[in-house]
Amino acid sequence: MARSDITVDLGAIRRNARTLLRALGGAELWAVVKADGYGHGAVDVGGAALGAGATALCVATVQEGLTLRRALGAVRVLVLGPASSREIAEARDAALELVIADGEVPEGVRVHVKLDTGMARWGLTELPALSREVVGVMSHFASADCDAAFTELQVERFRSATEAFSHLTRHIANSAGALRYPSAAFDAARCGIALYGASPFGADPAEDGLEPALRWDSQLAQVRLLQPGESTGYGRRFVAERPTWIGIVPVGYADGFRRGLTGTEVRVAGEPRRVVGTVSMDAFAVELDRQLPVGTPVTLLGHGVMAEAHARTAGTIGYELVTGIRSGPDRARRFVVDS
Ligand SMILES: *Cc1c(COP(=O)(O)O)cnc(C)c1O
């Protein structure tokens, strides 16, 4: 039996894409599938999003773009991150589009010029003279998940700086911008996290009509009774006060179940149960209310277990949790379904 399984539901991806399209009121949806589709599988997610009406895919690196080009054929692919001169040549050969954030526009490759309106990471402070390679002007929000005033300021800066370029594709919104700021839609929005059905606001995704696309399941590999004073795991962080049944789940931080998840809830046979003791590299413990058989299903994510709740416990965001799940022959097996 595998130690754990992740299941990605392409039906959920398509429904989330349609929810975003409705919020965008006519602007294009560009699906962000960097980091292997936030851990969900870039090729599968990209294909599903395009099928539901997205018109381009966005990745972080040229290598990610080349993978999509090989797998999906003639789709529109934008590389959001910087590219070396060798990668610019590869992008040209594969007809990938690049983002330019330092003024030098390479020839023979379609580019989007990035303007800094407040993120202060990549981006130019002023737009240069635009050559015919330039097909888009863009910017990026710093705090569309939490700061409305600053987001509106960025929208206004972008609007005034790009007024003269309405013949180009103008895009600034991420998921949070697309869901909550109709004024930010412009011509296209680059949406990642919402497509996967996770909340950019750290809230319940259902509040924005989103449906988590990923399930992560394992099972109890060992069930034991701790006597009062006995502990489980490194550092003896959980010591039983009374006779306590615990289950050991064969998933740990090497699989992406982070060490900071002590205290979070997973579901054992469908019931919420607390993670106790220190999460180790390949296993963690859950507190049970009774003896249960080895093999009892444990849900780590999905079916009521929210990435946002785990993220709060671990002091991070849902993005980092799902991106960190390690699937592959040695770790979580990956399945794709279409509901
Ligand atoms: C990752 C990224 C996005 C997508 O952000 P989400 O919050 O996941 O929607 C959009 N634009 C750029 C430039 C990005 O790097």
The ligand as a MOL file (V3000), in Angstrom:
LIG
                    3D

  0  0  0     0  0            999 V3000
M  V30 BEGIN CTAB
M  V30 COUNTS 15 15 0 0 0
M  V30 BEGIN ATOM
M  V30 1 C 2.2570 33.6600 -9.0540 0
M  V30 2 C 1.8430 34.8770 -9.7840 0
M  V30 3 C 0.4790 35.1260 -10.0450 0
M  V30 4 C -0.6360 34.2620 -9.4920 0
M  V30 5 O -0.9450 34.6450 -8.1540 0
M  V30 6 P -2.1550 33.9540 -7.3630 0
M  V30 7 O -2.2300 34.7140 -6.0870 0
M  V30 8 O -1.7590 32.5290 -7.1470 0
M  V30 9 O -3.3600 34.0800 -8.1950 0
M  V30 10 C 0.1750 36.2180 -10.8490 0
M  V30 11 N 1.1390 37.0310 -11.3410 0
M  V30 12 C 2.4520 36.8330 -11.0850 0
M  V30 13 C 3.4630 37.7690 -11.6490 0
M  V30 14 C 2.8410 35.7540 -10.2900 0
M  V30 15 O 4.1470 35.5740 -10.0290 0
M  V30 END ATOM
M  V30 BEGIN BOND
M  V30 1 1 1 2
M  V30 2 1 2 3
M  V30 3 2 2 14
M  V30 4 1 3 4
M  V30 5 2 3 10
M  V30 6 1 4 5
M  V30 7 1 5 6
M  V30 8 2 6 7
M  V30 9 1 6 8
M  V30 10 1 6 9
M  V30 11 1 10 11
M  V30 12 2 11 12
M  V30 13 1 12 13
M  V30 14 1 12 14
M  V30 15 1 14 15
M  V30 END BOND
M  V30 END CTAB
M  END
